[in-house]
Amino acid sequence: MSGWDELEAEPTAFEPDQDRVDLNLQMAKTFASAEGQKVLAWLREFYLEQPCWQPGSDSSLGVFREGQNSVVRDIENRIRKAKQR
C-alpha cells in the first residue's frame, strides 16, 4: 500500500500493548487491598491535595510539585483503565 491507497484503508481497532495492560492490572491489584487503598489515599492527600506553588516561592517548586502529582495521577489512571477492561 502506498500513496492514496492508505487513506482508503479500513481503520484497525486500537490494541494497547500487552506490557501496558499488564502494568495497569498490576497497579490495580497492588492498590486493591485495604492497605493499598490507605496508601493511595495518603498519596492523594499528601501530594495532590496540597498547593503546587505558593506566592513568594521559587517558580521551580511548582514544576517539581507537578511532577510529583503526575505520578499519583498516573497510578490512579492505570487503576481506572484496568477496571474498565
N, C-alpha and C positions, 0 to 999 in steps of 0.2 A: 504494500500500500504506500502510495506517495502522493504528494500534491493535494488536489481537491478531494481525492477518494477518502482521506482521513476524516474530512468534515462530514461525510455521509455515513460513516461507520456507526453501527449500533452502539449506544453507550453501554459500558460494562458496569456492573454493580461494584461499589467500593467495598473492598475487603481489607479490614485493618490487619496489619501483620500480626502473626501469632505471638511474637515476643511482647508486643504492646498489650494484647488481650490478656496474656498470661500475667503480666505485671499488674494490670488492673484487678484481676481476680485475686492475686496475692495481697494487694493492698486492702481489698475488701475483706479478705479472710483475716488479715492481721488486725484490723481495727473493728472486727465484728464482736469480739468478746466484750464483757463488761469493762475489763481493764483497758482494752483498746479504745473503747468509747470514752473512758475517762481521760486517756492520753490525748485523744483527738480534741476533746472539749478544752483541755488545758492549752494545747497548741493554738486553738482558735482564740481563746481568751487572752493568752499571753502575747500572741503576735497580731492576729487580725483585728482584734477589738481595741487596739491601742493606736494612738495617733502615729502617723508615719513621720511627721515633722512638726516642730513647734517653732513659732516665731523666735528669732534670735539664735536658733541652732544652725550649725553648718548645713548647707544645702545637700551635701553628700550624704548626710544622715538619712534623708528621705529616700534616696536611691538605694541605700543599704537596706533600709526597713522594707521597702517594696520587694526587694529580693527575698527577704525572709517570708513575707506574706505570700509570695508566689509559690513557695514550697508547700505551704499549708493548702493553698488553693488547688495545687496540682494533686495532692493526696486526695482531697475531697472530690475533685473531678474524676479521678480514676475510680474511686469507690462508686460514684454515681453511674459511671459508664458500665462498671461490672454488674451493677444491679439491673441495668437496662437490658442485659443480654438474656 
